[in-house]
Amino acid sequence: MVKGKEQNPGKLGFRSYLGTTLMGTTDSLCAGLMSTFFMMYLTDYAGVGKWGAILGSALLIFARVFDTVCDPLEGWLMDRAKVGKYGKYRPFILLSIVLVFAGVSGLFSLPSGLAGSPTILFLYVLFFYLLYDVGASFFAPNLVYRTMTLDLQERGKLLMGPRMYGMVISMLCASFLTIINGINRFFYNLHTAFAVTVCTAMALTVIISVAGLSMVRERHHVEREKGDTVKLTDIFGLLRDNAALRVKILDALFSGFIWTFLFSAMAYYMKWAYCADLATGAVDTEKLGLLNLFSSLLMMVPLLVGTAIAGPVMKKIGSPIQFHKILILAEGGACLDLFVLHMAGFLALSPVPFFLCALVVTTAIGMDYIPSETLNIEVMDYEIYRSGKDRSALCNACNKFLSKGQNAISGSLIGIILTAIGYEVDSVTDTFLGELSAIPTMLNWFIVIMGLIPGILAIISYLILRKYPVTDKIRAAMAIKGTL
């Protein structure tokens, strides 16, 4: 073991891989709950009636305005932090776990009695959402990975564990409706069952995440030169001068919507396309739970396989940027197929073609994680190579803000559609209370969000990526200089 480390000082042990994997448990579960169920919880299970869709849309828009100040500020705080006994970034990961736990637990335990007080209701949800939002921004695992090793192959290995583990968490998250239906047999109230299930699961993830964090050690930090003070305004210089960061952000601005748009509307589409009685508005909740569980199982395998084979495939292709471009086109093509099949009436006949298209997208997304995140870390390396200064947290803040903005926009579009058709669901029986004739129109809009828009955005992203400036020659120069 010692001899191996002498041959490769950047080589990491099993404890490091396990720690970085487990420390993301809370973040993974929260991301799944917020992207898949938060809007549906507000509209269907929170017990606040018609206020759910309005509240969700307004909240997500307000939070993104808040992020324009908060995310750069958090990046600035992390870049300015000194390397202490527990490292530079690990304390922020711990803070993230605590804040996210408190925020999400509060959001999914919304007192239904607040429905008669819109102002108090909004302030309650806003407070807990901002706790979650601030906490999510402090979770920056890429910064930890970068300090653990300078070896590119080891960094790739660090990315695989958390990604595959996160998929397992997502699968469990997708089966939440099945679990909630089981727990509801004790309460006979879906609102209460939701709160009990989410809060219990969140508490368990905190224990696992903290245990994982305790196994991680930071090793490599760029020494700050005398007089080098990190400023909030540095973020504008990064966007202006770091062409790699600029291109990657523009790419994520468009391609990032493929995932968020598809999965923000998927649960709604399956519920009203395959599980609802259009004559009464009643929903077969057990069938919906099974479809959600089936879809998560069906998609988890290609996600896991895609992630596992991405490294060797990327090595064969020879470039993370080329691999990333190929996968973006695959994701966009499958989304366009989804739109065409719906408009032609084939999706209404059976959920099979719906799941097949989703499988293609999921496989490509699973494979794309490795080249995409490799590029995100390379952007941080490129900044150090270009300017000699470490602004990794500010680079990461740009991506964090963008990712949360995409989730908010996709969720807001769903909320706008639901508000426009007078969407209202009984939180106890899960029965549609609005105009039943509006459901087909609602499904058409969902497929536009899930299929047409992501397909167009994928094409735009591909064109942007052609401007990525880091070539093999520059990459070699970065290695010689010691950035890598």
VENRA-V637358 format. One record per helix or strand of 3 or more residues. SS is the DSSP state (H for helix, E for strand). FROM is the first residue (numbers start at 1). TO is the last residue. If there is no record, write none. Layout:
# VENRA-V637358
ss=<SS,SS>
from=<FROM,FROM>
to=<TO,TO>
This chain:
# VENRA-V637358
ss=<H,H,H,H,H,H,H,H,H,H,H,H,H,H,H,H,H,H,H,H,H>
from=<2,14,25,38,51,90,112,118,141,152,176,190,234,243,285,320,346,352,392,436,472>
to=<7,22,36,45,80,107,116,138,148,174,187,213,241,274,317,343,349,387,420,465,481>
